[in-house]
Amino acid sequence: MKRNTSKEDLRERILVSVQAKLTQGVIPSLPEILQVAGISRATFYRAFSSREELLHALAIKPEMESRELLLEKALEMIGQKGLADLSMDELADAAGVSRATLYRLFPGKAALFREVVKVYAPFERLALLMQEIADQPPEEVMPQVAQVLVELLGTRTGLFRTLAFEISSQQEDTAEAATLMLEGGLGSLLDYIQQQMRQGNLLTISPIVALQTFFGPFVVHLLTRSLVTRALDLTLSMDEVAAQFVSLWLRAMKPERLDPLQ
C-alpha cells in the first residue's frame, strides 16, 4: 500500500511540474519532461510506463488538436471579416471547443493573431531560409525568397490582405505580430540586402526601399490576381509571374559599373 501511494505521489509531482512549466500547446520531449520535473529517467519510469502515458494523463493531445483547429478556423474567419470583427466566442463555437479552452490557449486577439501569423505566414520560414543561404548571391537567393511567398501566401490571399491592413493600422492587437515579422524573416532579408549592397552586389539605395520594391509587386499581384485572371484573361502561373518579378528586380538592382574605357 505504501508503494502505491509513493507512486501516486510521484505521478502527481511530475504532472504538476510539467503542467506548470511547459508552454501550453507544445508537446514536450522526454528529456524536457525529466528536466522540468527534476527527476532521472529511472524515476520517471517508476511513475509512468511511457511518455505517451504521461501525455495522455496531461490531456495534451486533445489540447493540441484544439489549438490546431482554432488556428485553422481563425485563419478562415480573419480572411473573411478581418481581425477587428472576429468574435472570440464565435471562433470557439466554430472550432467546437469551450471558451475556457480558447482563452487558455489564446488569452486574447493579440496572442491569437500572432500565432496565426507565425503558423501560416512565411516570415519564420523566411528567417530559416535566410540562415541557410545568406552566403549566396542575390541571383540565387531572391528566387528562393519569392518561392516562399508563392507557396505560403499565394493560397492565402485573405490572410495576406488582413496582414497588410491590420499590421499597417498599428493596432494593439497586431503589435506582437508586427514585431514577429520585423524581427524574423523581413529583418533577416533586410540584413541580407544591406550586406549585399556593402559588398557591391546590389545597387546602393535605401535598403527599406529595395525591400519594398521587391515585395510591392507581389502584394499588388496577390491582392488582384483573381480579378485580372477573370477580367483580363491572365494565363501566367504564379510561378511564372514570380520569376518575372524577380528578374525585373535583379535587373533594376544591378550595381552601376563604370565603363573602364571612359
Protein Blocks (a to p, Z undefined) as FASTA:
>chain_A
ZZmmmmmmmmmmmmmmmmmmpcghiacdfklmmmmnopafklmmmmpgbfklmmmmnomm
mmmmmmmmmmmmmmmmmmmnojklpcfklmmmmnopafklmmmmmmbfklmmmmmmmmmm
mklmmmmmmmmmmmpcfklmmmmmmmmmmmmmmmmmmlmmmmmmmmmnopaklmmmmmmm
mmmmmmmmmmmmmmmmmnopaccddfklmmmmmmmmmmmmmmmmmmmmmmnopabdfklm
mmmmmmmmmmmmpccdddfkZZ
